[in-house]
Amino acid sequence: MRPLFAKVGVFGVGLLGGSVALGLKERFLAEEVHVYDPDPLALEKALFLGVADRAHREIGPWVGELSLGILAAPVGALKALGQAIAPHAHPESLWTDVGSVKAKVVEALENLLPHFLGGHPMAGSERAGVENAHAGLLENAVWVLTPTHRTTSRAREGIRRLVEALGAYPLEVPPRLHDELVARISHLPYLLAVALNRMVAQSRDKDLLMFLAAGGFRDLTRVASGSPRMSRDMVVENKEALKGAIEELREVLLELEGLLESPEALLEAAEEAKRTRDSLPIVRRSLLPEMHDLSVQVPDRPGEIARIATALGEAGVNIKDIEVLTIREEAGALRLGFATREERERAREILKEAGYRVR
């Protein structure tokens, strides 16, 4: 059986570009995977890690041999990259990008590249670089596609097939609406993480604050550990939508400040927040199969996660999803996801018998 695509090019070999390239190779979706990056060290790592078959530091005639091109450079560099690629692109080739800002990018690239459809996989990590890439990053992720009236049927069908073949779920959203939504659930949280860390860094009690910072602060500010340059480009390119989100946040914070004088009203707001947060895990989205969760308290000892997995595996219970919820000096917690309620209850019994605290 022939792969879905012939030669595929991934332009930008970081965490996301590398993960796409690995997905193409591990799922045998391309006859040959080419990568481009101006950083020779990134290309060297990509070849060493088996991310690509061929590596290029220059845009050139090789681009014309591609049946599919995926732009994974920082958002601020995408237009210039498209301009460099355009003279070499085959007129029947498919093109997409993975940038987290869409309106400006789509407007620029659909005028430059043949059969272009903008995209944004809702997946990532605070760990940057191709050395942290893995194909599983894209599995079960919602992959937003942003067609316009200029999008060809060839692009729409081809890029949807790519997304589904990589194990993700395509969701079509207009480019400007995408930017408004992402400003609130991705870009604003990043700025909040920067703000909270900035407050600590500029405090005269910095050392004491850092010593006292517990899991809640670490979880809330985790996204600030990503690539500062890429994150900077992301929020600047989406600054108009982000400014609107910041204004909304100001109003909400002022409202909450007022509720400090009304404990019952603040409790209602907190309960509403809890209901919203508890509905957020991706496994509960309607696009994905329903998952049945179990939380397990785990002692901080070597091999505990392996013991849990072994106990369930020997009993024939399959863990479909796993997440580390907290890390403490004395203990941590895992969220385990199971395909059925019956498997979850069976897992609960097994782990209780093994001495674990489960809820």
CORHU-V330255 format. One record per backbone hydrogen bond with DSSP energy under -0.5 kcal/mol. NH is the residue of the N-H (numbers start at 1). CO is the residue of the C=O. If there is no record, write none. Layout:
NH,CO
NH,CO
This chain:
5,29
8,32
9,68
10,34
11,9
11,70
12,10
12,36
14,12
18,14
19,15
20,16
21,17
22,18
23,19
24,20
25,21
26,22
27,23
28,25
29,24
30,24
31,5
31,6
32,6
34,8
34,32
35,54
36,10
37,56
40,38
43,39
44,40
45,41
46,42
47,43
48,44
49,45
50,47
51,46
52,46
53,33
54,33
56,35
63,60
64,61
65,62
66,63
67,7
68,7
69,94
70,9
71,96
72,11
72,70
77,74
78,74
78,75
81,77
82,78
83,79
84,80
85,81
86,82
87,83
88,85
89,85
89,86
93,90
94,67
95,115
96,69
97,117
98,71
103,175
106,102
107,103
108,104
109,105
110,106
111,108
112,109
113,109
116,113
117,95
118,146
120,144
122,142
123,121
128,126
130,13
132,129
133,130
137,134
138,135
140,167
141,138
143,141
143,169
144,120
144,142
145,171
146,118
151,148
156,152
157,153
158,154
159,155
160,156
161,157
162,158
163,159
164,160
165,161
166,162
167,164
168,163
169,141
170,168
171,143
173,145
178,174
179,175
180,176
181,177
182,178
183,179
184,180
184,181
185,181
186,182
187,182
188,183
190,186
191,187
192,188
193,189
194,190
195,191
196,192
197,193
198,194
199,195
200,196
201,197
202,198
203,200
206,203
209,205
210,206
211,207
212,208
213,209
218,214
219,215
220,216
221,217
222,219
224,221
225,222
226,223
231,227
232,228
233,229
234,230
235,231
236,232
237,233
238,234
239,236
242,238
243,239
244,240
245,241
246,242
247,243
248,244
249,245
250,246
251,247
252,248
253,249
254,250
255,251
256,252
257,253
258,254
259,255
260,256
260,257
261,258
262,259
266,262
267,263
268,264
269,265
270,266
271,267
272,268
273,269
274,270
275,271
276,272
277,273
278,274
279,275
279,276
280,277
284,281
285,282
288,285
292,338
293,291
294,336
296,334
297,357
298,332
300,330
301,299
304,301
307,303
308,304
309,305
310,306
311,307
312,308
313,309
314,310
315,311
316,313
317,312
318,316
319,317
320,318
320,337
321,337
323,335
325,323
325,333
326,333
328,331
332,298
333,326
334,296
335,323
336,294
336,334
337,321
338,292
344,340
345,341
346,342
347,343
348,344
349,345
350,346
351,347
352,348
353,349
354,350
355,352
356,351
357,297
358,356
359,295
